[in-house]
Amino acid sequence: MSARLAEFSAYYSNRMSYDEVAGLLERVTGQHVLSDQTIQHLVVAKAVEVSQQWQAESQADTAAPPLPAVTPQVDWYDPQHEEVLLLTDAIQVKQQKASRGQGADKPTVERETKRVHTEVWLVEQLSLSRLNHWLPRI
């Protein structure tokens, strides 16, 4: 794989899905060059490479202040818990439920279905000329 092809794939992977980038590459080159999985592996490998480079640079700089400790578990609802710095993604979800539904420890309860009768009347709005047609002549 050429460096330009890798650069092109990584650039557009930041803007599109891997599948769309594979389709774009096929449209631009006229042949199936890379699969979406290959592009994903390329992007992940490049991210690891950049992260390792940044880690080496930050560890080499001894004058830099130490990074804050990461707290792996935070009780969101404890008012006595100390203040934490929270970094979130675009979804803005603090914490997800462990399971979906009514709960893993409770059996599923069938709800009684209630029938609701609804009557819908559709009334046509008539124009004045059409209304005159339907009304008997006086």
Contacts in CASP RR format, 6 or more apart in sequence:
PFRMAT RR
TARGET T0000
AUTHOR 0000-0000-0000
METHOD contacts of the structure
MODEL  1
MSARLAEFSAYYSNRMSYDEVAGLLERVTGQHVLSDQTIQHLVVAKAVEV
SQQWQAESQADTAAPPLPAVTPQVDWYDPQHEEVLLLTDAIQVKQQKASR
GQGADKPTVERETKRVHTEVWLVEQLSLSRLNHWLPRI
1 34 0 8 1.000
1 42 0 8 1.000
5 25 0 8 1.000
5 33 0 8 1.000
5 34 0 8 1.000
6 42 0 8 1.000
6 46 0 8 1.000
8 25 0 8 1.000
9 21 0 8 1.000
9 25 0 8 1.000
9 34 0 8 1.000
9 39 0 8 1.000
9 42 0 8 1.000
9 43 0 8 1.000
10 42 0 8 1.000
10 43 0 8 1.000
10 46 0 8 1.000
12 20 0 8 1.000
12 21 0 8 1.000
12 24 0 8 1.000
13 21 0 8 1.000
13 39 0 8 1.000
13 40 0 8 1.000
13 43 0 8 1.000
16 24 0 8 1.000
17 36 0 8 1.000
18 36 0 8 1.000
18 37 0 8 1.000
18 39 0 8 1.000
18 40 0 8 1.000
18 43 0 8 1.000
19 36 0 8 1.000
21 36 0 8 1.000
21 39 0 8 1.000
22 32 0 8 1.000
22 34 0 8 1.000
22 35 0 8 1.000
22 36 0 8 1.000
22 39 0 8 1.000
25 33 0 8 1.000
25 34 0 8 1.000
26 32 0 8 1.000
26 33 0 8 1.000
34 42 0 8 1.000
58 64 0 8 1.000
58 67 0 8 1.000
68 85 0 8 1.000
71 84 0 8 1.000
74 81 0 8 1.000
74 84 0 8 1.000
75 81 0 8 1.000
76 94 0 8 1.000
76 95 0 8 1.000
86 94 0 8 1.000
88 94 0 8 1.000
98 104 0 8 1.000
102 108 0 8 1.000
102 109 0 8 1.000
126 134 0 8 1.000
END
